[in-house]
Amino acid sequence: MPELAFTTPEYKLFPSPRNRHREVFLHEVFVPHPYALIDLPSFHLKGKYSLFAAHRLADGKNGQLVTFELEADALRFSSEFKPD
């Protein structure tokens, strides 16, 4: 049975079951809205991406972590994402 959660130096992460790519990419955006719906395919991103429910270890804040293969995709997401 695969591990349900794992810890990085900054976060405890719970992968979304809808992820096509089950890895943490270099470019990260923390969304401090744990219940916001994030529809990543609607952003028409160029590279790979993954979504995780996240617990930020530094301050105990819960949210979501979106990771991107390409920095341009992370910048686009940051500028276009509006929480519900």
N, C-alpha and C positions, 0 to 999 in steps of 0.2 A: 504494500500500500504506500503511495507516495506521501511525502511529508506535507501536511496541510499548511503549516506556517514555518517561516524561517526568519532569522535575525541577521541584519547587517550591522555595521557599526553605528548607523544612524536610526534604523527603523526595525520594527517587528512587522513583517509583511505576510499578508494572506492573499495569494493569487486569485484573480477572478477566474471562474471556470470558463468564461468566454474568451480568454486569451488565446490567440493563435500562436504566439511566441511566449514561451514560459521562461523568460530570463529577464534580468534587470539590466537595462541598457545604460550607457554612460550619461545621457542627458535626462535629468529628472525634474519633475514639477510636482510639488506637494500641494494638494488641494485641501484646505482645512474644512471641508464640508463632507463629513462621512456619509451622508445620505443623498448627496447630489447625484443625479443620473448623468453619467458620462458616456456619450455615444461616440466613441473614437472613430468608427468608420465614416461618420458624417463629416469629419474634418478633411477627408480625402488627403491623407498624409502620404508622403513619398516613401518613407522608410518603414522599418519594423517598429512596433510599439507594444507595450504591455501595461496592464492596469492592476493595481493591488490595493486592497484595504490596508491602511497603514496606521501604526502607532509610533509616533515620533518619540524616541527615547529621551532626547535632550529636555523636553518640556512636558512629556506625557500627553501631547495633543493627538487626538484621533482625526483621521481624514483619509485621503486617498493619494496614492503615489502613482503618477503616470511616468513611464520611462520611455525614452525615444532613442532610436539608433542615430538619427540625424538631429543636429542642433537646430536646423531650420524648422523642423517639425515641432520641437519644444517651444521655440519662439512663437510659431503660429498658434499653437494650442494656448499658450499663455495670453496672447493678445485677443483670441476669439472666444475662449471659454467664459461663459456667464452661468454661475450657479442658479439652480431653480429658485 
